[in-house]
């Protein structure tokens, strides 16, 4: 079963994205390309806790791209630090 979440925040200068997951935490990814994501886009991926290079799918825009997964289960209180804001 694929994991899913919604884009909750983006740091465009650093290419960092926070995805709010179904369990209430956040997954932090780093964009490796100019993949266009918007806050609210629904994202899915296969390996729930995979780190490093993974392929994520934007269901909203029907695109997919390789990203670098930085972290999973990040709390809201640590979100800004994880996004390098």
Helices and strands as residue ranges (DSSP letters): E 3-11, E 16-21, E 26-31, E 42-45, E 52-58, E 63-74, G 76-78, H 79-82
